[in-house]
Amino acid sequence: MRVGFAAAGTGGHIFPALAVADELVARGHDHEQMVFFGGDRMEATVVPEAGYPFVGVDIHGIRRSLSLDNLTLPQKVKKARDEILDVATSRGLEVMVVFGGYVSGPAALAASKARIPVVIHEANAVPGMANRLIARRADSIYVAFSHSLDKLPSATVVGSPLRSEFSHFDRNELRSEARRRYELDPDATVLAVFGGSQGAAFLNEVASLLAQRTDRTYQILHVTGAAHHDALARSAVSVDGWVTVPFETSMSDLYAASDVVLTRGGAMTVSEIEATRTPAVIVPLPAGRGYQARNASDLVRSGGGVVVDQTDALTVADAVHGLAIDRARLETMADAEPVVDHTRAASVIADRIEELARA
């Protein structure tokens, strides 16, 4: 089966695409028969490292500020479409699966011209412009959060395709080893703090305030971001129960070690929180039309998380502290039933890809 994947720009687009591709490989399909299309950002490194063929095209999204680049965008879209069409034709692609980002438009246009079925997955609660524009060309549309139905009413809510480590996540099974790895107290309440590259600075400030509290009864597992780690690690050396790491590649370990997390509201992060049933405090990044707060709306509705606006660091720290010391409330949040089962998303989308390829 020959499948094209279009995913670009952020992990929220790229990792769900890889999760679906991995699901197809696990079913016996040849990974060399799958090809990813993207630009020169994260996807250009992450996809080849995962072992999949990658075709880079020169394309970008609409610049939000006045820019001459926007004037050349139609020509770039056409050029990218033609390049993707050439690859799709030469490889005999049977399905094109689009996950968002600036490559979505050209990929869908190429598939339409080649009469190849198009499947869309939208990871964010507020669908991106590219996916909204190409929705009418799609044979099937899937979304991660129910809020997306406001803009994509014909979509099916399936959640976000997640890496295989989350498919059978069992905190009780993983917890002891995860805590040993981080050198955490096996019996203490643990608050994990992590944020993306844009959000690390503010959350790092909140974590530092929490670490210095004299009434703190919990330990802090703090993913600082590589750029901030040296300075924070020097501070943490003299503070009991404050463990810092620069980054984390095995997020299942972090969730297994944690009783509650403080983080941003990126689509993948919220989906992982729901899949692992980890109580969470979400501080949405105050940008992008409020999409991070909307990403967390299902989580809040289920009772598994709370949203705290980014005001000042002390106010946020007080809110997080109050939750971290409330064991009864944390247990109730951990028992909350997610609105959608993200662990099935990759399988549902893979089923549809196989169905369209057989048609």
N, C-alpha and C positions, 0 to 999 in steps of 0.2 A: 504494500500500500504506500502510495507516494503523497506526502502531505507537506504543505507549506505553512509556516508559522510566521506571523508578522507581530513583532513585539519590540518596543523601543523606549528608551529614555530612562525608565525607573524600574526598580525591582518589582514594584506592584504590577507591572506589565510582563516583565521578563520571567520571573519565577513561576507564575501560574502557567505560562506557556511551556516552560521546561517540565513542570509537573505533569502536564497532559502528554507531552512527548515521552516522558519516562513511563507513563502508564501504558502507552501504546507499545513501547519496547518490551515492557514486562509481559505483554500479551503475545509476544513473538514477532512483532513487526521490526524490520531492519532499520536501525537508526540512521544508516547512510541514505535511506530513501526519504528522509525528512530534511527539509531545508528551512533555515531561519532567515528572515529578512529584517534588516535594521539599519541604524546609522552608525555613528562613530563613538557613541557613549558606552554605557555599561555593557550593553548587549554584545559589543564587538569583542569584549574580553570574556565575559561570563559564558556565552553560548559555545565558543570553541573549546573552552576549558571543560564544558560538560560533554564534549565529544560529538557535537552535531555540526553538520555543514552550515556555514554562515555566508550570506551574501550581503555586503554593505552597499547602501545606496546613499547618494548625496541629497538629503532632505532634512527639513526642520519644520517645526510648527510655526504658527503665526506669532510674530513678536508682539508682546502686549504693549510695548511702547512704540512710538513712531520710529520706523526703521525702513531704510531703503531695501533691506532684505525682503520685506513683504512684497515689493514690486516684482521680484524675480521668482516668488514662490510658485505661481501657476506653471512657469516653465520647468521648475525643478520637479513639481508633482508629475508633469507629463513625462519628463525624462526618467524619473524613478519608476513610474508605471510601466514604461516601455522596457526598462531593464528587468523588472520583475516578470513582465510578460514573457520575455525571451527565456528566462530561466524556467518559468512555469511550463512553457511549451516544450523546451528541450528535455526537461525532466519528466514530462507527462504527469504533472501534479493532478491529483484527483479531488483534493479538497484544500481550501485555503482557510486557515483559522487565524482570526485577527484578535489581538489582545489589547490594542490601544497604543497611543503614542503617534508620533508624526508619520510613521511608516504605514499606518492603517489605511489611510486614504488611497495611496498609490497601489497597495496590495489588493484592496478590494476592487479597485478599478481594473487592475490587470486580470483578476480572477473573473470579473464580469465579462470582460472582452473575450476571454478564453472559454467562457461558459463553464467555469469551475464553480461548484457550490462554495458558499461563504458561510462560515460560522463565526459569530462574534462572542467574545467574553469581555464583560466590563467589570473591572475590579472595584471601582470607586462608587460610592453611593450617589455622587453627582457625575453622571457620565461625561467623558471627555468629548470635545467637539468633533474629533475625527470619527469616533464610534457613532455619535448621533447622526452625522451626515451620511454615513454609509449603511445605516440600519435598514433602509428600504431595499438594499441589495442583498441582504442576508437571508439564508435559508433557515437559520436558527440563531436566536440571541439568548445568551445566558448572562446573568448578573449575580454579583456576590451578595448584595444587600437589597432588601425590599424597597428602600427609598429610591433606588434606580428606576423603579417602575413608573415614577412620575414623568420621566423623560423617555423611557423605553417601555411603553405599556404592553407591548407584545412579547416581552422577554419572559424567561423562566428563571426563578430564583433558585440557584444551586449552591451558592457560596463560592469561595475562592479555591481553586485547585492548589493543594499544598504538597510540599515534599513528603516523600514516603515515611519519613521519621515521625510525622504527625498522624499517619493513618491509624496506627494502633497505639497511640500515646497512652502510657499508664504511669501516672505519677508515683504510685506506690512502688512500682517495680523499679523505677529509675532514680528515685529520690536519694537513697543512701549513697549510691556511687556518685551522683551529681554533687551532693554536698561535700563528699570527700575530695572531689576534684577541686572545688573552690575553697577548701579548708574552712567550711562553715560548721557551726554547731549543729549536730544532727537533730537536736530537739528544739532549737530556737525558732521563733517566727522570723521569716526572711522576707525583706522588701527588696525587689530587684528594680533598678533604675536604668533605663536605656532610652536613647533617642537617636534619630537620624542625624546626618551631618548638619542639617539646617537647625535642628532642635536641641543639639547636645548642650550648648552653652547655658541655656536657661535651666534645663533639667539638672545639669551639673551643679548649678548654684543652689537649687532646691535640695539636692542630695547632700551637699556640704552643710547646709543649715540643719538638716535632719541628723547628720552624723554628730554634730556638736551638742545636741540636746542632752541635758543631764538626766531627763526622765525617759530616755529611749530604752525600751526593753527588747527591741528587735535588732537583728543584724541587717546590714545593707550590702547587697551585691550590686556593684556599680560598674556598668559598662560605660566608660567615659568618652569613648571615641579616641582614636590614636593621637590626634593633635593635642588633646587635653590631658593625656594620661600622666605624663611625667610630673607635672605640677600637682595634680590631685593625689597621685601615689605618694608623693613626699608628705602631704598633709595626712594621709590615711595611716601612715606608719605609726603615728603616735596616738591613734584613736582605736579603741577596742571595737570589734564588730563592724568594721568598715573595710570591705574587700573590694579592690579596684582591679579591673581588667581593661585593656585598651579596646578590644573588640571581641565579638563572639561569633563563631561560625556554626556552632551546634546549639541552635536556639532551644531545641528540645531539652537539653541539659539545664539551661537557664530556667525554663518554665518548671521543670521537675524539682529544682532546688528551691523554688519560690512559693510563698504563701500569698503574695500580692505583688503587683507590678505598678510602677509609675512610668508612663511612656507617652508618646505622641499617638495620633490617630490615623496613621497610614493604613491603607487597605489591608496589606499583608499582615501587619502587626495585629490589627483588630481581629482578623480571621484566625490567626494563630492563638490569640487569647481565647476566642470562643471555642476553638477546637480542643484546647487543653483545659478549658474551664478554670482559668486562672483569674481570681478577683483582680480588678484593674482600676487604676485611676488614670483617666485619659486627659491630657492637657493638649487640646487641639492646637496645631500650628495656626496662628492668627493670619492666615492668608488663603488665597485660592477660593474665594466665595464660600468659605466656611465648610468646605467639603470634608475636612477631618472630623468635625463635630457630627456631621451627618453619617460618616462611616461608622461612628460609634453608637448611632441611634438604636439599632437592633440590640446591641449589647446592653445598653442602659435599659431598654424596654424589658429585656429578659430578667433584669436584676443582677446580671453578672459584672457590671461595671458602673462607674460614675464618671461624669465629665466635670472637670474644674477648669474654668476659663483662666487663661494666662493673664493674671493681674500683676501682683508683685510676688517675688519668690517666697517671702515670709508667709503670706496668706495661703499660698499653695502648700507650703510645707506643713502648716498647721492642719489643713484638711487631710493631707496624706497621713500625718502622725495619728490623727484621731481614728482613722480607719485601721491603721496597722496595729494598734493596740486593742482593737475590738475583735477578739477571737470569735465570738458568737456571730457577728455580722459577716466576717470572712468565711465562715463555714456555710452560712446561708447563701452567700454569693457564689461559692464554689459549687453548690448544689443546683444553681439556676440552670434551667434547660435552655440551650441556645435556640434562637429563632430558626436557624438553618444549620444543617450538618455539613460543614465544609469538607469533612473527610471523604465525602462521596462525590465531590464536584469533578475531580479528574476522571473518575470512572464514568459519570453521566455524559461528560463531553466526549470522552473517547468512544462511548457507545454510538453517539450520534455521528462522529467522524466515520466510523466503520460502516454505519448504515448508509451514509451518503456515498461513500466510496464504492459500495456494492450496487448502488442504484444504476 
